Amino acid sequence: MDRAYDQDKDLVCVAPQAVPPVCKIMDYGKYRFEQQKKAKEAKRNQKTTEIKPLRLSPVIDTHDFETKVKQSRKWLEEGNKVRVDMRFRGRMMTRQDVGKKVMESFIAELSDVGNVDKQPVMEGNTMSCVISPVKK
């Protein structure tokens, strides 16, 4: 026996799904620390997409519409998704076709920087759609 058994070492199963399973004799605390460090680094380098909410109205003015398009364009260029909601209140419910036209023109304005993930759909008294950024 040329090497004495080290009391600080543990038998760690590195690849349990392999055939046969692979194990190493190492310091388990140091191994776990290295794994956590790798996981943190991977999480930091990961790009998270956020869904930004935006509310439109069927009776929106042109300047307000342009402002919302500009804001959505900025979010899409940053890589975020945009969820567009249009709430119908009171008598507006009878004029859903007007809201649909506004929503379609909004989508057309952003067609160069975004794709529609979820088409405009009525859910109760709200019409909503999701626009995601175009892959480069």
C-alpha positions in Angstrom: 0.0 0.0 0.0 1.9 3.0 -1.3 -0.8 5.6 -0.5 -2.5 6.1 2.8 -6.3 6.6 2.9 -7.2 10.3 3.2 -9.8 11.0 5.8 -11.1 14.1 4.0 -12.2 12.3 0.8 -15.5 10.8 -0.1 -16.7 8.4 -2.7 -18.8 10.6 -5.1 -20.9 9.1 -7.9 -20.2 11.5 -10.7 -22.2 9.9 -13.5 -24.9 7.5 -12.0 -26.7 7.1 -15.3 -23.6 5.7 -17.1 -23.2 2.0 -17.5 -21.3 1.1 -15.3 -21.8 4.1 -12.9 -18.7 6.4 -12.6 -17.5 7.2 -9.1 -14.5 9.3 -7.9 -12.7 9.6 -4.6 -12.8 13.4 -3.9 -13.6 16.1 -1.4 -17.5 16.2 -1.6 -17.8 19.7 -0.1 -15.4 21.2 -2.7 -17.2 19.2 -5.5 -20.6 20.6 -4.4 -19.1 24.2 -4.2 -17.7 23.9 -7.8 -21.1 22.6 -9.0 -22.9 25.5 -7.4 -20.4 28.0 -8.9 -21.0 26.5 -12.4 -24.8 26.7 -11.9 -24.5 30.4 -10.8 -22.3 31.3 -13.8 -24.7 29.5 -16.2 -27.7 31.4 -14.7 -25.9 34.7 -15.0 -25.2 34.2 -18.7 -28.7 33.1 -19.4 -31.0 35.5 -21.2 -34.4 35.8 -19.6 -37.3 37.1 -21.7 -39.8 39.2 -19.9 -43.4 39.7 -21.0 -44.2 43.4 -21.0 -47.9 44.3 -20.7 -49.5 47.0 -22.8 -53.1 48.2 -22.7 -54.9 49.6 -25.7 -58.4 51.0 -26.1 -60.7 50.7 -29.1 -61.1 54.5 -29.1 -57.3 55.3 -28.9 -56.1 58.6 -30.4 -53.4 58.5 -33.2 -50.7 60.1 -31.0 -51.3 57.7 -28.1 -51.3 54.8 -30.6 -47.9 55.9 -32.0 -46.5 56.3 -28.5 -47.5 52.8 -27.6 -46.1 51.4 -30.9 -42.8 53.2 -30.1 -42.6 51.8 -26.6 -43.5 48.2 -27.9 -40.8 48.5 -30.6 -38.2 49.4 -27.9 -39.2 46.4 -25.8 -39.1 44.0 -28.8 -35.7 45.3 -29.8 -34.5 44.6 -26.2 -35.6 41.0 -26.7 -38.8 41.1 -24.5 -42.2 39.9 -25.5 -45.2 42.2 -25.5 -48.7 41.2 -24.4 -51.3 43.6 -25.8 -54.6 43.8 -24.0 -57.6 45.8 -25.2 -60.4 46.1 -22.7 -64.0 46.7 -24.0 -66.3 48.5 -21.5 -70.0 49.2 -21.7 -71.2 49.9 -25.2 -67.8 49.2 -26.7 -68.7 45.5 -26.5 -71.1 46.0 -29.4 -68.2 47.4 -31.5 -65.6 44.7 -31.3 -64.8 45.0 -35.0 -63.4 48.5 -34.3 -61.1 47.1 -31.6 -60.1 44.2 -33.9 -59.0 46.8 -36.6 -57.0 48.8 -34.0 -55.3 45.6 -32.9 -54.5 44.5 -36.4 -53.0 47.9 -37.3 -50.9 47.7 -34.1 -49.6 44.3 -35.2 -48.9 45.6 -38.7 -46.9 48.5 -37.3 -44.6 46.1 -35.4 -44.4 43.4 -38.1 -40.7 44.3 -38.9 -39.5 43.7 -35.3 -42.1 41.2 -34.0 -44.0 38.1 -34.8 -47.4 37.3 -33.4 -47.2 34.3 -31.0 -50.9 34.4 -30.0 -53.4 35.8 -32.3 -55.9 38.4 -30.9 -58.6 36.5 -29.0 -61.5 37.7 -26.9 -61.4 36.5 -23.3 -64.4 37.9 -21.5 -64.4 41.6 -22.1 -60.7 41.7 -23.1 -59.0 41.1 -26.4 -55.4 40.1 -26.1 -52.4 38.9 -28.2 -48.7 38.2 -27.6 -46.0 39.5 -29.8 -42.4 38.1 -29.6 -39.2 39.6 -31.1 -38.0 38.5 -34.5 -35.0 36.1 -34.3 -31.9 37.7 -35.8 
